[in-house]
Amino acid sequence: MFFLPKRVVALLILLFFTCAENDWVQASADPKSDREKEAEALYRQYGYTSVEKAKADCEKKFGSTMPLPRSKPKVSFTHAYGRCNFNEKDPMNNELELEYIHMHQSGHHYKVEVRPVEYKIRSSYPERMRTVSLHNGSKAEFWITPGIRGFYVLFFDKYQWQYIVSVDKRIGTNTPEKLLTEIADSLE
């Protein structure tokens, strides 16, 4: 059996209580829940609600249904938020914005934006866009944003809406274009 000298044991006990007194041990006991609470408060502060509430709010304000893709990336998400951005005086930025995140895995980030097609976003870098075909024969534009922490993005139009679906580059897929086109194809 292994025994520590009394001095070492006393030092370890002193170190433990010093850490506990300074909140080092207490803060690390459950840091995720504090981080989650802060993130949730921040999302609420910026007008995010549940996906369902934001969708219903936008459908009411736009006076039209907004079908959403049935498929999502096959990774886990801890939170889903939605926000309806609507300003009658400045319709250029009117949109339904949905965010799916995993609080503890930063690469698990999926976003859907839906806006009227007459106010569609066009890329400032069309040479970086690649045209892809969806299963119904319509065209979509695939783009990879610059930077390590960028996104894979797919732009496409359906009904009277422009859809922009994106996933974080760190999501862990070797076929991001296929993933995003499958999501687009799941739109009814």
N, C-alpha and C positions, 0 to 999 in steps of 0.2 A: 504494500500500500504506500502511496506517495503522500507525504505531509509537507506543507509549506512552513517555513520558519514564521514565528509569531510576528516578526517585524513586517514581513511581506503581506501577511493576512491583515495586519493593522493598516498598512498602507493601502491595500485594495479596498478595505471598508471605508477609510477616509476618502479615497478617491470617488467611490460610489456616492457617498452622501454629499460630497462637494458638487458632483455632477447633478444630483437630484435637486440640490438647493438652487443651482443655477438654471434649472429647467431643461438641462441638456437631456436627461433621461426622459423626463415627462414629454418634452416636445417630440422626441423620436418614437414615443410609444404608439402614436397614431397620427403621423403627419399627413397621411392621405386624406383623412376626413376633414382636417382643417383646410387643406388645399382645395378639396372639392367644394366646401362651403364658400370659400373665397371666389372660386371660379363661377359657381352658380349665382352668387350675388352680382358678380361682374356682368354675366350674361343678362340677368334681369335688369340691371342698371342701364344696359344698352338696348332695352326693349324686347328682348327675347322671351318667348313663352314656350308652351308646348308646340310640337309640330302640328297637332290637330287644331289647336286654337288659332295659330298663325294662318294656317290654310283656310279655315272657315272665315277668318277676318278678311283675308285677301279676296276670297271668292265673293264675299258680300260687297267689298269696296269696288272690285272690278266688274261685278255683276255677271260673272261667268264662272263655270267650274274650271278647276285647274287640276287636270289629271296628273298624277305623279308616277314615276317609275315604281314598279312593284319590287324590283330587284335592288339589292344593296351589295356592297362588297362583302365577301364571306369572311369577315373578321368581326371581333366583338366590339361593341360600343357601350360605354357606361352612361352616356347622356345623349339626348336628342333635343335640339332647340329649334325654334322657328321664329321668324320675324316677318311682319308684313310692312314693307316700306311703301307708303302711299302718300303722295302730295299732289293734289289736283293742279296747283299752280306750276309745278315742275315735274311733269310726268316722265322725264327722261330716266329717272332713277327709281321708278316704281317697280317693285318686284316682291316676290315671295322668296325668302332666303331660309334654307334649312341647313343645319349643321349637326353632324353626328360625330361624336368624339369619344375617345377612351381616355379617361383622366390619367391613367398610369402607363399608357403606351402611346407616346406622342405621334407615332406614325399612323395610328388608327384615326384618321380624319377624313371624312367624306362630306361633300357639300353639294347641294342642289340649289340652283337659282332659276326662277321662272319669271319671265317678264313679257310684256306685250311685244309681238314680233315687230311692230312699227317702231319700237325703241330698242331694237336689238343692239347688242354690243358687237362691235367689229374690232378685230385685232389690229393693233398698231404695227404688227410685224407679220403681214400675210405670208411672207417668204418662209416663216417658221412653222406655218400651219400645213398639215397634211390632210387631204380629202380622203374620207373613208366612206364606205357604203353601209347603210343599215339594212336589215333583212327585208324591209318593205320597198327597197330600191331608192329611198331618199338618201341624200348626202349629208354628212356631218364633217366638222372640222376638228382634227385632233391637234393638240398643242402641248408642248412641255415647257413649263415656265422655267426661266433660268434660275440657277442657284441650287445648292445642295438641299435646302429645305423647301424646294418648290413643289409644284403640283402637276399631275397629268390632268389635262382638261379636254372635254369634248363639248363642242357647241353644235346644237341642232335645232331645227324648227319643227313643230308639230302642232296641228290645229292653229290657233292664233297666237301661240306662245313660242318664245325662244327659251330653250332649256340649256343650262350650262351645268354639267356634272363634272365634279373633280374629286380626285383622291390625292392624298399626300404621297410624294415620291417614296417615302420610307414604308409604305404599306406592305411591301414584301411580295410584289407580283413581278413575274418576268414578262407578262403580257398585258401591260396596262391598257393598250389600245383595245384589245379584245374584252377586257373587263368592262371598260366604259361603254363599248358598243353593245355589250350584253345588257347593261343597265338601260341604255337608251331603247333597245329593242323590247324591253319589258314594259314600256309605256303603252297603255291600252289605246 
